């Protein structure tokens, strides 16, 4: 039987570290650092990480700084 959690997880779009790096215009090492320091949530799949796309957008939104 399917639950609402199953349905919501099936709607999550996961990005690779390389895709996150490209989207954020940073190196893959920077993305790994953010993941390892807990600043960017990720799921470990085997030996690689997958980052929820919404988490990337949330991180960028929360990190936005207005300049004078």
N, C-alpha and C positions, 0 to 999 in steps of 0.2 A: 504494500500500500504506500502511495506517495504522500509525503507531507508537504506543508508549505515551505519548510526549510529546504527540502529537495528541489522544489520548483525554483526557489530564489537562488540556490547555488547553480542550477542549470542555466540561469540567466546571466551569471557573472562571466565577464570576458577577461581572460588572463593573458598577460603579456610576458614575453621573455625579457631577460635582462637587456639584451641587445635592443629590443623594441622600446623599452623604457628609456634607455640611454639615448636613442635616436629622438624620441619624443621630447625629452628634456634637454637635448643637445649637450650632454655630458658624456664622460667616458663610462664604459661598463664598470670599471673599478669604483667609480663614484657611486654607481647604483648598488654594487655589492656592499660598499661601506655603509650606505643608508640602510640597507636590509640588515646587516650584521649589528648595527647600532640600534635597531628597533625603530628607526625613524620612518621606515617604509615597510608596511606589512607584506609578507610574502609566504608562499606555500612551497615547501621543498618537495620536488618530484624527482625521485632518484637522486642524482648528483647535481641537479639544476634547480633553479628557483623560478617560480611564476608569480607575477605581481598582479593583483586585481587592478584593472584599468581605472576603476573609480578611486582606488587608493592613490594612484598617481595624480589624478585631478585634484583630490582633496589635499595632498601634500603641496602641490603647486599653489593652490588657492590659499592655504594657510601660511605659506612661506612668502607670499607676495608682500613687497615692501614699497610703500609710497616714498618718493623722494621729493625734496623741495624744489 
